[in-house]
Amino acid sequence: PDYEAVRSSNRSRMETAESIRSLLPPRLAAALGVVIGTAVQSIVRSVEGSAIGSDPVQWEKRWTDQARRVRDECPTDEDYVLKSAAIEDTAPDSLQWPAAPDGTADNPLPPRFRLHLRLHNDDVHTFEEVINALHVPSSPSNRRRMSSDETDTSNGLVAHRSDADDMTHHVDSDGQVTVRTYTTLVGALAGYRRLKSRGLHCSVVSTPQVESELRSRALLAWLAELCSAHPAVGGMVVHALVAVDDGGKASEIGGVRIWRESRSVPSWAIGDDASANWPSAFPPHLDTSFLSREEAERLHAIGFGTFDGAAGSTMIAPADFAAKTGADSTFYARVPQPRLPSERYSKSPHALWGTMVLSQGDGEASDTAVVPHPLLSNGSVLNTSPLLERLLIIDTDFRKPQEADRLTSAMFPHQLSGLSMISGVGMTGTLGGEVEMQ
């Protein structure tokens, strides 16, 4: 086969790495690696949120969890832990987080938090079909009832035909339009189902998601200016877009690491006690001392034996792990349930692709020779493996049944229940890692 594209890509990468080394001061390059990586990931998450809006299974859970965090003023799990600890100190019997808001009278959405129903353009439906989906002629009394009851879509989604006509032209020229704004989850779901029942492409996004998209537009304009201002910086932007590893060799280019997300000493290891032993457990000069939030939680779960399947591979007892780190085994128990799974476990809105955990061998001898982090070693094990498990990226393409028989029958039949055809399987390591495509 012709690998000219691969050779050209590798040659371009080497030229970019050389330009970074020779044209950018080391400190400026290091700072740009952090800023550019964060900006790119912010854009990627914004795009992902927009896509989730077209899948009701995902957006119901995502926007409900988002509304709960806005209401509780706890954007991260660590914020819940710190806030819970403060409440326990002052009123230990009053700590009970309310259920996630759904927009009902008893559990309203936070102030200024709304759900926005969007209509997207397609090449199938005519103007008249879209207008009829948005508007149904009705008497003035019915229009008033429609505006007060978000779940009643029998009279359409807009009160006037002129509004429906304007929206139809807007979606044809701009690609999408906001049809209606809701204050309840059931109302947004009713509007979504009405448009989907007419075969239209639509989505539901939250107010924070809309604000995230506006920020992403500004970030894209800023990154475009950076790319045009300096070729080496443009190469860093491209690398941030295509790099799939965070913290490993694949995340570096020209000796500069492109950060995918923030990393720090785990918050459960740092307490108010001045005599805390976190500096000895997480020496500041070691890369392994700085973890992402997900890695920190996984290390905590493995160390205390609460991670499914990890008890047998934990090299030290939970008591020894607590003594080493000074951590509280109930740290994450203060986070209200239910919790969303990691963003790494995902699927596209129409199930065209998704991720799946790769089995680690179910007790192979090699599993006992490594530990996921040096803190888990009892002194006899020196090798370490990634904290986060490797994932399979499954690409479902029903146009390639000839490959499906080979893949499903010979590779992972026990992990693909209900999936009959696969066009490709990609493998990623921790937070991306080295990629092997098949």
C-alpha positions in Angstrom: 0.0 0.0 0.0 0.9 3.6 -0.5 2.0 5.3 2.7 2.8 8.6 1.2 0.2 10.4 3.3 1.8 8.9 6.5 5.3 9.9 5.5 4.1 13.4 4.6 2.4 13.7 8.0 5.4 12.5 9.8 7.7 14.9 7.9 5.4 17.8 8.7 5.4 16.8 12.4 9.2 16.8 12.5 9.4 20.2 10.7 6.9 21.6 13.2 8.9 20.2 16.2 12.1 21.8 14.9 10.4 25.2 14.4 9.1 25.1 17.9 12.6 24.3 19.3 14.3 27.0 17.2 11.8 29.8 17.0 10.0 29.8 20.4 11.5 30.6 23.8 11.2 27.5 26.0 9.1 29.3 28.7 6.7 30.8 26.1 6.4 27.5 24.4 5.6 25.7 27.7 2.9 28.4 28.5 1.4 28.1 25.0 1.2 24.3 25.5 -1.0 24.8 28.5 -3.1 27.6 27.1 -3.6 26.1 23.6 -4.4 22.6 25.0 -7.0 24.0 27.3 -8.6 26.2 24.6 -8.8 23.3 22.1 -10.3 20.9 24.7 -12.9 23.6 25.6 -13.9 23.8 22.0 -14.0 20.0 21.7 -16.3 19.7 24.8 -18.5 22.4 23.4 -18.9 20.5 20.2 -19.6 17.3 22.1 -22.3 19.1 24.1 -24.0 20.3 20.9 -24.0 16.7 19.6 -25.4 15.3 22.8 -28.4 17.6 22.4 -29.7 15.5 19.6 -29.8 12.3 21.7 -32.5 12.5 24.4 -31.0 9.6 26.3 -27.9 11.6 26.8 -29.1 15.2 27.1 -31.8 14.4 29.7 -29.1 13.2 32.1 -26.4 15.7 31.1 -28.5 18.8 31.4 -30.2 17.6 34.6 -26.7 17.0 36.2 -25.6 20.4 34.9 -28.6 22.1 36.5 -28.0 20.4 39.8 -24.4 21.6 39.9 -25.4 25.1 39.0 -28.1 25.1 41.7 -25.7 23.7 44.3 -22.8 25.9 43.2 -20.6 22.9 42.9 -19.2 22.6 39.4 -16.9 19.7 40.3 -17.1 16.6 42.6 -14.4 18.1 44.8 -16.6 21.2 45.4 -19.3 18.9 46.7 -16.9 17.3 49.0 -15.6 20.6 50.4 -19.1 22.0 50.8 -20.3 18.9 52.5 -17.4 19.0 54.9 -18.3 22.6 55.8 -21.9 21.7 56.4 -21.0 18.7 58.5 -18.9 20.9 60.7 -21.7 23.4 61.4 -24.8 21.2 61.1 -24.0 17.5 60.8 -27.6 16.4 60.8 -28.7 18.7 57.9 -26.5 17.4 55.1 -28.8 16.0 52.5 -28.5 17.2 48.9 -31.9 17.7 47.2 -32.7 15.7 44.0 -31.6 17.1 40.7 -33.9 19.8 39.4 -36.4 18.9 36.6 -38.3 22.2 36.3 -41.4 21.1 38.3 -42.9 23.4 40.9 -41.4 21.4 43.7 -37.9 21.2 42.1 -37.5 24.1 39.6 -34.5 24.7 37.4 -32.0 27.3 38.7 -32.6 31.0 37.8 -31.8 31.8 34.2 -31.2 28.2 33.5 -33.3 27.2 30.5 -33.5 24.4 27.9 -33.5 25.5 24.3 -35.1 23.5 21.5 -33.2 23.8 18.2 -34.2 22.9 14.7 -31.5 21.9 12.3 -31.5 22.2 8.5 -31.8 19.2 6.2 -32.1 18.6 2.5 -35.3 16.4 2.7 -38.1 18.5 4.1 -39.8 21.3 2.2 -40.5 24.8 3.7 -44.2 23.9 4.0 -43.5 20.7 5.9 -41.3 22.6 8.4 -43.8 25.4 8.9 -46.6 22.8 9.5 -44.4 21.1 12.1 -43.8 24.4 13.9 -47.3 26.0 13.7 -50.9 24.7 13.8 -53.6 27.3 13.2 -55.6 27.8 16.4 -57.9 30.2 18.1 -56.4 33.0 20.4 -57.6 31.0 23.5 -55.7 27.9 22.4 -52.6 30.0 21.8 -52.7 31.3 25.3 -53.1 27.7 26.7 -50.2 26.6 24.5 -47.9 29.3 25.9 -48.7 28.3 29.5 -48.5 24.6 29.2 -45.1 23.5 27.8 -46.1 19.9 27.3 -49.1 20.7 25.1 -47.8 20.6 21.5 -51.2 19.9 19.8 -51.2 23.5 18.6 -47.7 23.6 17.4 -44.6 25.2 19.0 -45.1 28.8 17.8 -48.2 30.9 18.0 -48.1 32.7 14.6 -47.5 31.4 11.1 -45.3 34.4 10.4 -42.9 33.2 13.2 -42.8 29.7 11.8 -42.1 31.1 8.3 -39.3 33.3 9.7 -37.7 30.4 11.5 -37.9 28.2 8.4 -36.0 30.7 6.4 -33.6 31.2 9.2 -32.7 27.6 9.5 -32.3 27.3 5.7 -29.8 30.1 5.6 -27.9 29.7 9.0 -28.3 25.9 9.5 -30.1 26.0 12.8 -32.6 28.1 14.7 -33.9 28.2 18.3 -37.6 27.3 18.2 -38.6 27.6 21.8 -37.1 28.0 25.3 -38.4 25.8 28.2 -38.3 25.9 31.9 -39.1 22.2 32.5 -37.5 19.0 31.4 -40.8 17.4 30.3 -41.7 20.5 28.2 -38.4 20.3 26.3 -38.9 16.6 25.8 -42.4 17.2 24.4 -41.2 19.8 22.0 -38.3 17.6 20.9 -40.6 14.6 20.3 -43.0 16.7 18.2 -40.3 17.8 15.8 -38.8 14.2 15.7 -42.2 12.8 14.9 -42.2 14.9 11.8 -38.8 13.5 10.8 -37.0 16.8 11.5 -33.4 17.1 12.9 -33.6 18.8 16.3 -31.7 19.0 19.6 -32.1 20.4 23.1 -29.3 22.3 24.7 -29.0 24.1 28.1 -28.2 27.8 28.7 -24.6 27.0 29.9 -24.1 24.9 26.7 -25.2 27.9 24.6 -22.7 30.1 26.5 -20.0 27.5 26.0 -20.6 27.6 22.2 -20.3 31.4 22.2 -17.0 31.1 24.0 -15.8 28.5 21.6 -16.5 30.9 18.6 -14.3 33.5 20.3 -11.6 30.8 21.0 -11.7 29.6 17.4 -11.1 33.2 16.2 -8.3 33.6 18.6 -6.6 30.3 17.6 -7.0 31.3 13.9 -5.1 34.5 14.7 -2.4 32.5 16.5 -2.0 30.1 13.5 -1.6 33.0 11.1 0.8 34.9 13.3 3.4 32.2 13.8 3.9 28.8 12.0 5.3 27.1 15.1 2.2 28.1 17.1 0.0 26.9 14.3 1.7 23.5 14.5 1.0 23.4 18.3 -2.7 24.1 17.6 -2.8 21.3 15.0 -1.1 18.9 17.4 -3.6 19.8 20.2 -6.4 18.8 17.8 -4.9 15.5 16.8 -3.0 14.4 19.9 -4.9 11.6 21.8 -2.6 11.2 24.7 -2.5 13.3 27.9 0.9 13.4 29.7 2.6 10.7 27.5 5.1 11.0 24.7 2.3 11.5 22.1 1.3 14.7 23.8 4.7 16.3 23.2 6.0 18.1 20.2 9.3 19.9 19.9 9.9 19.2 23.6 6.7 21.0 24.6 3.8 19.1 26.2 0.3 20.0 25.0 -1.9 19.7 28.0 -5.3 18.1 27.5 -6.6 19.0 30.9 -5.4 20.4 34.2 -3.4 18.2 36.5 -2.6 18.6 40.2 -1.9 16.7 43.4 -5.2 14.9 44.3 -7.4 17.1 46.5 -8.1 14.2 48.8 -4.4 14.1 49.8 -4.2 17.8 50.7 -6.0 18.7 54.0 -6.0 21.6 56.4 -3.6 19.8 58.7 -0.1 21.4 58.3 1.5 18.1 59.2 -0.2 16.3 56.3 2.2 13.9 54.5 1.1 14.6 50.9 4.6 16.0 49.9 6.1 12.6 50.7 3.3 10.7 48.9 3.3 13.1 45.9 6.7 14.6 45.5 6.4 17.8 43.4 9.3 16.8 41.2 7.6 13.6 39.8 5.2 13.6 36.9 3.2 10.8 38.7 2.3 13.2 41.5 0.1 15.3 39.2 -3.2 13.6 38.2 -6.3 14.6 36.4 -9.6 14.6 38.4 -10.6 11.2 36.9 -7.2 9.7 37.6 -7.2 11.0 41.2 -10.6 9.4 41.8 -9.5 6.1 40.2 -6.3 6.0 42.4 -8.4 6.7 45.5 -10.8 3.9 44.6 -8.1 1.4 43.8 -6.1 2.3 46.9 -9.1 1.7 49.2 -10.2 -1.3 47.3 -13.6 0.1 46.1 -12.9 0.0 42.4 -14.6 -3.0 40.7 -12.1 -5.6 39.7 -9.2 -3.7 41.2 -9.0 -5.4 44.6 -6.9 -8.3 43.4 -4.4 -6.0 41.7 -4.0 -3.6 44.6 -0.5 -4.1 45.9 -1.0 -2.6 49.4 -3.8 -2.9 51.9 -6.3 0.1 52.2 -4.9 0.8 55.7 -1.3 1.1 54.3 -2.6 3.4 51.4 -4.4 5.6 54.0 -1.2 5.8 56.0 0.9 6.7 53.0 -1.4 9.4 51.7 -3.4 10.5 54.8 -6.6 10.2 52.6 -10.1 9.7 53.9 -11.7 6.6 52.4 -15.2 8.3 52.4 -14.0 11.3 50.4 -16.1 10.7 47.3 -19.0 9.3 49.3 -20.1 13.0 49.9 -20.8 13.5 46.2 -24.6 13.1 45.6 -25.9 10.3 43.5 -26.5 9.4 40.7 -23.3 10.5 39.0 -22.7 10.6 35.3 -20.1 8.2 33.9 -16.8 9.5 32.6 -16.9 11.5 29.4 -14.5 8.9 27.9 -17.3 6.4 27.9 -19.4 7.9 25.1 -21.3 7.2 21.9 -22.3 9.4 19.0 -26.0 10.5 19.1 -27.0 8.1 16.4 -24.8 5.2 17.6 -22.4 5.4 14.6 -19.5 5.0 17.0 -18.8 4.5 20.7 -16.2 3.5 23.2 -16.0 0.2 25.1 -13.6 -0.9 27.9 -11.0 -3.3 26.8 -10.7 -6.4 28.9 -7.4 -6.5 30.8 -6.9 -10.3 30.5 -8.9 -11.5 33.5 -6.0 -12.6 35.7 -3.1 -12.9 33.4 0.3 -13.3 35.1 1.4 -9.9 33.7 -1.3 -8.2 35.7 0.6 -8.9 39.0 3.9 -7.5 37.7 2.7 -3.9 37.5 0.6 -1.4 39.5 -1.4 1.5 38.2 0.6 4.0 40.4 3.8 3.9 42.4 1.8 4.6 45.6 0.1 1.2 45.2 3.4 -0.7 45.3 4.4 -2.6 48.3 8.1 -2.1 47.4 8.5 -5.3 45.3 6.8 -4.0 42.2 8.5 -1.2 40.3 6.7 -1.1 36.9 3.5 1.0 36.5 0.6 0.9 34.1 -1.9 3.6 33.3 -4.4 4.5 35.9 -7.3 4.6 33.5 -8.2 1.5 31.5 -7.7 1.3 27.8 -10.8 1.8 25.5 -11.9 0.4 22.3 -13.4 2.8 19.8 -16.1 1.0 17.9 -17.1 2.4 14.5 -20.4 0.9 13.4 -20.8 1.2 9.6 -23.5 -1.0 8.1 -22.1 -0.5 4.7 -19.2 -2.9 5.4 -20.8 -6.2 6.4 -17.8 -8.1 4.9 -15.6 -7.0 7.7 -18.2 -7.5 10.4 -18.1 -11.3 10.3 -14.4 -11.4 10.8 -14.3 -8.8 13.5 -17.2 -10.1 15.6 -16.4 -13.8 15.2 -12.6 -13.7 15.7 -11.9 -10.7 18.0 -14.4 -9.6 20.6 -17.6 -11.6 20.3 -18.2 -11.7 24.0 -18.1 -7.9 24.3 -20.3 -7.1 21.3 -23.8 -8.3 22.4 -26.4 -6.9 20.1 -23.9 -5.4 17.7 -23.8 -7.3 14.4 -21.7 -5.2 12.1 -18.5 -3.2 12.7 -16.4 -1.4 10.2 -13.4 -0.6 12.3 -11.9 -1.0 15.8 -9.5 1.6 17.2 -7.6 1.2 20.5 -6.7 4.0 22.9 -4.7 4.1 26.1 -5.2 6.2 29.2 -7.0 9.4 28.2 -6.3 8.5 24.6 -2.8 7.0 24.6 -1.0 5.4 21.7 -3.5 4.5 19.0 -3.5 1.2 17.1 -6.0 1.0 14.3 -7.3 -2.1 12.8 
